[in-house]
Amino acid sequence: MFTADQARHGRRIYKTSCAECHGSGLEGVTAPALAGPTFLQRWQPPTGSAADLYHVMRVSMPKLAMGSLGPDDYTAVFAFLLQQNGWPPGSRRFDASDSVLNRIRLDRLGGVAATPGLALREFIAGKEEPPPNGAGPSESELAGPNSANWPYHTGNYSGTRYSELTELTPANTGRLSVGCVFQVGPAEVFQTGPLVYHGVMYVTTVRQTVALDAVTCRPRWRHTWQPRDYELWPMNRGVALARGYVVRGTADGYLLALDARDGQLMWARHVARPQMGETITMAPLVYDDLVMVGPAGSENGIKGWIGAFRLADGAPVWRFNTVPRPGEPGADTWENPRGLPQGGGAVWTPLALDPAKGELYVAVTNPAPDFAGHLRPGKNLYTNALVALDVHTGRLRWYDQLLANDTHDWDLTQVSPLFREKVWGRERSLIATVGKAGVLTVLDRDTHERVYDVPITTRLNADVAVGRTRARVCPGMHGGVEWNGPAYNPRAHLLYVPAVDWCGVFQAGRTARYDPGDQYVGGAYTSDSAAQARGWLTAVDAGSGTVRWRYRSARPLVAAVTATAGGVVFTGELTGDFIALDAETGRELYRFYTGSGLLGGVVTYAVHGKQYVAAASGGGSYNFGREGSPTIFVFTLPTATPPSARRLAARATGYK
């Protein structure tokens, strides 16, 4: 099937073009594993084949330069994969012909059938004793600004990422120091958004959920999920916390609940289908007795949805199809002249909620095939749309599609914060929405009209659909606002919007081949060099849309941004720096090098009246680099030493 020399050449190509995402040992880091039983089972009939795997590899890899390797390089990498999975070399070179690919059964490589993992079960029961009545956080704590805690992924249901704490100010923030550090584990994707409630912090990795003392960083408990299905995209952005439950999703499509007291499993339910391209990466939202969550995977051609599940046992309650099924409203916005599979509409970023209205806000992402808009004429509802649903029933109340028939993979990623501001002299209820297109849009939540639009990163050729001719466009596929969105400061009347400034070259294909569960882009994309990528933090007047100040980062800005009543804005950079800025001017107040890029949450909270700031450092993603082990840094002001203690120390050391 392949020669030893061919496999050796494939090893070299793999090391330079593939290992950063898939791991030096093919174990999977920011992308799925390419060796082992789960990988082999993924590509066995009827869900896949060797021919499918080779096609996906040839047209969509490397991720930032699709299809850019030479034909001999692709065949060599495939030979290396075969060798690493137990197939011995021979005298004939692998040539990727149909006759050869049809003879390869990946689940029987080397004559040995893949070893089955844990049995896939729709429901797994855990401990029977539920958390005690009155365990928090309560709905009122989740809904309003809570100065002591950080109980939801974006701070509260409104997603303001704002804290009323005032101990840290522009005058003293320069004296911050590291209070404690917790190394979560070995290098892997680390985009968690920490939650803090009553002095306990909850963080996640792909499989781990950890509860820490929020002052000392000492672990209280740790739960490790053992996957039962294919781990499609190995990443997780955090938990939801309510009524004593800690709820999260997994890369293999499970939704699970843990007891906040000890981390024991309460229940797990299989809600997404990794074999078909679905995976859970977002932090859920819990309201009343419902857990709201949806699957990522638009690029895999899934037919997206957002669903509600019962908090007590994960039983499904309602589902809204973000890509309408035949007969549903919006289905007629998908024309299909060639009869090809169409989909997208994934959900992978935070939800927002107005409890008074009972209105849930969802950021729906791109359609698929991604770049080939000519293969799916029409508006393609409800992709790239802000969707407002009845939180109790999932019924559609209203929507605004920010980008119809998207051809750039410009996911809408944020539907928060919810806030009130004076606009042209009148107080209005507003919602901010932004995504990878790099434009902040603010809408009136009562009239549904657009109030203003503000570009927050470089835009070039942005209004031209992707076509058969290669075209450089800004933002690129990984530009704009990613998984962390704006913060809102009601005292300064400012929105703070992080963004990626990174361009790339797009090209649509004539047609698209659909392989269930894998990349379905209908074209090619090549990023500009990562060395050219930069970041912005833009402060926008929340009432008028006027830009007040901008902070330029040397690398893409993807970490969370948090504003405080003390007049300080906290965030982190891919340079490895945790930074604090003056909320009014953007002036730098503090900088600390953590040793690795920051891609996850930055939150503030108080324990016993003292203010702390926690930041997630390390890990990475295929598009923003992979370096460092997942680590939580906690910052605070130094505790003043009493005069008596200083005198005792001086006597002991001989200094005065």
Secondary structure, 3 states (H helix, E strand, C coil): CCCHHHHHHHHHHHHHHCHHHHCCCCCCCCCCCCCCHHHHHHCCCCCCCHHHHHHHHHHHCCCCECCCCCHHHHHHHHHHHHHHCCCCCCCCCCCCCHHHHCCCCHHHHHHCCCCCCCCCCCEEECCCCCCCCCCCCCHHHHHCCCCCCECCCCCCCCCCCEECCCCCCCCCHHHCEEEEEEECCCCCCCCCCCEEECCEEEEECCCEEEEEECCCCCEEEEEECCCCCCCCCCCCCCCEEECCEEEEECCCCEEEEEECCCCCEEEEEECCCHHHCCECCCCCEEECCEEEECCECHHHCCECEEEEEECCCCCEEEEEECCCCCCCCCHHHCCCCCCCCCEECCCCCCCEEECCCCEEEEECCCEECCCCHHHCCCCCCCCCEEEEEECCCCCEEEEEECCCCCCCCCCEEECCCEEEEEECCEEEEEEEEEECCCEEEEEECCCCCEEEEEECCCCECCCCCCCCCCEEEECCCCCECCCCCCEEECCCCEEEEEEEECCEEEEECCCCCCCCCCCCCCEEEEECCHHHCEEEEEEEECCCCCEEEEEEECCCCCCCCEEECCCEEEEECCCCEEEEEECCCCCEEEEEECCCCEEEEEEEEEECCEEEEEEEECCEECCCEECCCCEEEEEECCCCCCHHHHHHHHHHHCCC
